[in-house]
């Protein structure tokens, strides 16, 4: 759940890098919460709740996708290209620091690689 909350704390942060794990854990929790909200909304007869939730997480979802693509060393604008953008979300990030920031794995205590 911390992965989901960390993305929400960076609500509209489009700079920097995000690990694959950060992006996909946010995606997973977002899907689970969306299903729960939809079930509750239908039960309560207030389907507008689904739209409110979707709008609330739209900006953080785009922001974490942009940061994820930055981790592969590419411009965040690739998120607008459907197939290519999706492929880049699955790729491993660069092991060294890149122009978008330091390696997020190294920041979390992972193995740090320096550019030669």
C-alpha positions in Angstrom: 0.0 0.0 0.0 3.0 2.3 0.6 3.7 2.2 -3.2 0.3 3.6 -3.9 0.5 6.3 -1.2 4.0 7.4 -2.3 2.7 8.0 -5.8 -0.2 10.1 -4.4 2.3 12.1 -2.3 4.1 13.0 -5.6 0.7 14.0 -7.0 1.9 16.1 -10.0 5.7 15.4 -10.0 6.6 14.7 -13.6 10.4 15.0 -13.1 12.7 12.2 -11.8 12.6 8.5 -12.2 10.3 5.7 -11.0 11.2 2.0 -10.7 9.1 -0.6 -12.5 8.0 -1.8 -9.1 6.7 1.6 -8.1 4.7 2.0 -11.3 3.2 -1.5 -11.4 2.4 -1.6 -7.7 0.5 1.7 -8.1 -1.2 0.2 -11.1 -2.2 -2.9 -9.2 -3.6 -1.0 -6.2 -5.3 1.4 -8.5 -7.2 -1.4 -10.2 -8.1 -3.0 -6.9 -9.4 0.2 -5.4 -11.3 1.0 -8.7 -13.1 -2.3 -8.5 -13.9 -1.7 -4.8 -15.2 1.8 -5.5 -17.3 0.5 -8.4 -18.9 -2.2 -6.3 -19.7 0.3 -3.5 -21.0 2.9 -6.0 -23.3 0.4 -7.6 -24.5 -0.8 -4.2 -25.1 2.7 -3.0 -26.6 3.8 -6.3 -24.0 6.6 -6.6 -22.1 5.7 -9.8 -20.6 9.2 -9.9 -18.1 8.0 -7.2 -16.4 6.0 -9.9 -15.8 9.1 -12.0 -14.7 11.1 -9.0 -12.1 8.5 -8.1 -10.9 8.2 -11.7 -10.4 11.9 -11.9 -8.6 12.0 -8.6 -6.0 9.5 -9.7 -5.6 10.6 -13.3 -2.8 13.1 -12.7 -0.7 10.9 -10.4 -1.2 8.0 -12.8 0.2 10.0 -15.7 3.0 11.4 -13.5 4.2 8.0 -12.4 4.1 6.7 -16.0 6.2 9.7 -17.1 8.7 9.1 -14.3 8.8 5.4 -15.3 9.6 6.2 -18.9 12.3 8.6 -17.6 13.9 5.6 -15.8 14.5 4.0 -19.2 16.3 7.1 -20.4 13.5 8.4 -22.7 11.4 11.5 -22.8 8.1 11.3 -20.9 6.3 12.3 -24.0 6.5 8.7 -25.1 3.5 8.0 -22.7 1.4 9.5 -25.5 2.5 6.9 -28.0 0.2 3.9 -27.2 2.3 0.8 -28.1 5.8 2.2 -27.7 4.8 3.9 -24.4 3.5 0.6 -23.0 6.6 -1.3 -24.1 8.8 1.3 -22.3 6.8 0.8 -19.1 7.9 -2.9 -19.1 11.6 -2.3 -19.8 14.2 -2.3 -17.0 15.6 1.1 -16.1 19.0 2.4 -16.8 21.5 1.1 -14.2 23.4 4.4 -14.1 22.3 7.9 -13.4 20.7 9.5 -16.4 19.6 13.1 -17.4 16.3 12.6 -15.5 18.0 11.8 -12.2 19.8 9.2 -10.1 19.1 5.5 -10.3 16.0 4.9 -8.0 17.2 1.4 -7.1 20.5 2.9 -5.7 18.5 5.4 -3.7 16.5 2.5 -2.1 19.6 0.6 -1.0 20.0 -1.4 -4.2 23.3 -1.8 -6.2 24.6 1.5 -7.4 26.3 1.7 -10.8 28.3 4.7 -11.8 28.6 5.9 -15.4 32.0 5.3 -16.9 
